[in-house]
């Protein structure tokens, strides 16, 4: 869908930023000297890229949030209210609305958590503390994956909602 593209772009940007980090797997206690050196040497460049990701991220969050809010209120809620007023209430559609709103709230919370961890990563001294920086980068990646999963769940809910509306419409025609 259209609103997945900005988030995929964001995931790609994070991957580009962490190319050096992805060369070696994270061990429980330490990273290789080569990786430490790479992070320290490229610290300024990494931070610049992360700041750009953060700016893009903020715009994407506003865009997605506005779309999800519009879908929840202008489509789902209005449809369910109209169906109730016309004595045509549909439990499946109402349940999907509730599920979507719940998932939208989860998306907000996941995004806030991701954003906070990204802020912490940007604020770190990667030149002098490359190991801590790399550990934080791994946390940011995990938080970003949570956001992406939430977006996918909302896509699935919307696809099911569309099918439910079409099925309901077919039932009305009979």
C-alpha positions as CSV (number, residue, x, y, z in Angstrom):
1,X,0.0,0.0,0.0
2,X,1.0,3.6,-0.4
3,X,1.8,4.3,3.2
4,X,4.2,1.4,3.5
5,X,6.7,3.0,1.2
6,X,7.9,5.7,3.7
7,X,8.4,3.1,6.4
8,X,10.3,0.8,4.0
9,X,12.4,3.8,3.0
10,X,13.1,4.4,6.7
11,X,14.1,0.8,7.3
12,X,16.4,1.0,4.3
13,X,18.0,4.2,5.7
14,X,18.7,2.5,9.0
15,X,20.2,-0.5,7.3
16,X,22.5,1.8,5.3
17,X,23.5,3.6,8.5
18,X,24.4,0.3,10.1
19,X,26.3,-1.3,7.2
20,X,29.5,-1.5,9.2
21,X,27.6,-2.9,12.2
22,X,26.0,-5.7,10.1
23,X,29.4,-7.1,9.1
24,X,29.9,-8.8,12.4
25,X,27.2,-10.3,14.5
26,X,26.5,-8.9,18.0
27,X,28.0,-11.0,20.7
28,X,26.7,-10.8,24.2
29,X,29.6,-8.8,25.6
30,X,31.8,-7.3,23.0
31,X,32.1,-6.4,19.3
32,X,35.2,-6.9,17.1
33,X,38.0,-4.3,17.2
34,X,37.4,-3.8,13.4
35,X,33.8,-2.9,14.0
36,X,34.6,-0.6,16.9
37,X,37.2,1.1,14.7
38,X,34.7,1.5,11.9
39,X,32.0,2.9,14.2
40,X,34.5,5.3,15.8
41,X,36.0,6.4,12.5
42,X,32.6,7.0,10.8
43,X,30.8,8.4,13.8
44,X,30.2,11.9,12.3
45,X,28.8,10.4,9.1
46,X,26.6,7.9,11.0
47,X,25.2,10.6,13.2
48,X,24.4,12.8,10.2
49,X,22.6,10.0,8.5
50,X,20.7,9.1,11.7
51,X,19.6,12.7,12.1
52,X,18.3,12.6,8.5
53,X,16.4,9.4,9.2
54,X,15.0,11.0,12.3
55,X,13.7,14.0,10.3
56,X,12.2,11.7,7.6
57,X,10.8,9.5,10.4
58,X,9.0,12.4,12.0
59,X,7.3,13.3,8.7
60,X,6.3,9.7,8.0
61,X,4.8,9.4,11.5
62,X,2.6,12.4,11.0
63,X,1.5,11.1,7.5
64,X,0.7,7.6,8.7
65,X,-0.9,8.9,11.9
66,X,-3.2,11.2,9.9
67,X,-4.1,8.4,7.5
68,X,-4.9,5.9,10.3
69,X,-7.0,8.5,12.2
70,X,-8.9,9.3,9.1
71,X,-9.6,5.7,8.4
72,X,-10.7,5.0,12.0
73,X,-13.1,8.0,12.2
74,X,-14.2,8.9,8.7
75,X,-14.6,5.4,7.4
76,X,-15.0,2.8,10.2
77,X,-16.8,4.8,12.9
78,X,-19.1,6.6,10.5
79,X,-20.0,3.4,8.7
80,X,-20.8,1.6,11.9
81,X,-22.8,4.5,13.3
82,X,-24.9,4.7,10.0
83,X,-25.5,1.0,10.1
84,X,-26.7,1.1,13.7
85,X,-29.0,4.1,12.9
86,X,-30.5,2.0,10.0
87,X,-30.9,-1.1,12.2
88,X,-28.3,-2.9,10.1
89,X,-25.6,-3.2,12.8
90,X,-22.8,-5.7,11.8
91,X,-20.8,-7.3,14.6
92,X,-17.9,-8.2,12.4
93,X,-17.5,-4.6,11.1
94,X,-17.7,-3.2,14.7
95,X,-15.1,-5.7,15.9
96,X,-12.8,-4.8,13.1
97,X,-13.2,-1.1,14.0
98,X,-12.3,-1.9,17.6
99,X,-9.3,-4.0,16.5
100,X,-8.1,-1.3,14.2
101,X,-8.3,1.4,16.9
102,X,-6.5,-0.8,19.3
103,X,-3.7,-1.6,16.8
104,X,-3.5,2.1,15.9
105,X,-2.8,2.9,19.6
106,X,-0.2,0.1,19.6
107,X,1.4,1.7,16.5
108,X,1.5,5.0,18.3
109,X,3.2,3.5,21.4
110,X,5.6,1.4,19.3
111,X,6.5,4.5,17.3
112,X,7.1,6.6,20.4
113,X,9.3,3.8,21.9
114,X,11.2,3.6,18.6
115,X,11.6,7.4,18.4
116,X,12.9,7.6,22.0
117,X,15.5,4.9,21.4
118,X,16.5,6.6,18.1
119,X,17.0,9.8,20.0
120,X,19.1,8.0,22.6
121,X,21.2,6.5,19.8
122,X,21.8,9.9,18.2
123,X,22.8,11.4,21.5
124,X,25.4,8.7,22.2
125,X,29.1,9.3,21.8
126,X,29.8,6.7,19.1
127,X,33.4,7.8,18.7
128,X,34.4,7.0,22.3
129,X,31.8,4.3,23.1
130,X,31.3,2.3,20.0
131,X,30.2,-0.8,21.9
132,X,27.4,1.0,23.7
133,X,26.4,2.6,20.4
134,X,26.2,-0.7,18.7
135,X,24.1,-2.2,21.5
136,X,21.7,0.8,21.2
137,X,21.6,0.4,17.4
138,X,20.4,-3.2,17.9
139,X,17.7,-2.0,20.3
140,X,16.6,0.6,17.7
141,X,16.4,-2.1,15.1
142,X,14.2,-4.2,17.3
143,X,11.9,-1.2,18.0
144,X,11.8,-0.4,14.3
145,X,10.7,-4.0,13.6
146,X,7.9,-3.6,16.1
147,X,6.6,-0.6,14.2
148,X,6.8,-2.4,10.9
149,X,4.9,-5.4,12.4
150,X,2.2,-3.0,13.6
151,X,1.8,-1.4,10.2
152,X,1.5,-4.9,8.6
153,X,-1.2,-5.8,11.2
154,X,-3.1,-2.7,10.3
155,X,-2.8,-3.5,6.6
156,X,-4.3,-6.9,7.3
157,X,-7.1,-5.5,9.4
158,X,-7.9,-3.0,6.6
159,X,-7.9,-5.7,3.9
160,X,-10.3,-7.8,6.0
161,X,-12.5,-4.8,6.7
162,X,-12.7,-4.1,3.0
163,X,-13.7,-7.7,2.3
164,X,-16.3,-7.6,5.1
165,X,-17.8,-4.5,3.6
166,X,-18.0,-6.1,0.2
167,X,-19.6,-9.2,1.7
168,X,-22.1,-7.1,3.7
169,X,-23.0,-5.1,0.5
170,X,-23.6,-8.4,-1.4
171,X,-25.9,-9.5,1.5
172,X,-27.9,-6.2,1.2
173,X,-28.4,-6.7,-2.5
174,X,-30.0,-10.1,-2.0
